[in-house]
Amino acid sequence: MHRCGTYPLEGDVSPGTLRLLRSDPVATNPSPDITLTPLVGDPRPLEEWLTTFHLASVVLDPYTNESAWILDTAARILRGFSGSDARVNFVVTCPVSEARAFLGPLADEFLVFCDADRSFVKGLGLATLPAFVFLRTDGTVQGAAEGWSGAEWRAVADAIATTTAWSRPNMPVAGDPGPFHGTPALV
């Protein structure tokens, strides 16, 4: 929350009264030591996944409707960046055994990381899922959007497109869900 003493709000506000304005959470740069466990293969620290390519991640909680609602849209967006210098992927907050059931055929199409203990989610400082996050090879967050808003996800996609010299997929498009806030990332 930001303190604000110069903008009067509706109602009886006496001089010098401080009012709190709502402030959205901001993603933070995660520790390079956080381990990412792929659906297939050996777990490795984040810094090893970022050696050659940036990461464009859609982070999902498979136990919520909101993450299921965004699957088709997220897959379309990730497909749009599949040939770029960003490693497109899903991060699913469940064990490996449940990730494939949630993603279905998308588990074979995309790189999938399982974050059952939500250490990656915590490291990013995410408050709401689903989320769309862009990490550069230096481990810095260049864009993050929580919940689903076409404009917010477009801003992340613009950061990816600019960094990788790639075209951004259109969003939102017909068939995408309406905007929604998502659900708490840490339960």
Secondary structure, DSSP 8 states (H G I E B T S, - for coil): -EEESSS--SS---TT--EEE----------TT-EEEESSS--EEHHHHTSSSEEEEEEE-TTSHHHHHTHHHHHHHHHHTTTSSEEEEEEESS-HHHHHHHHTTHHHHSEEEE-TT-HHHHHHT--EESEEEEE-TTS-EEEEEESB-HHHHHHHHHHHHHHHT------S-TTS---B--EES--
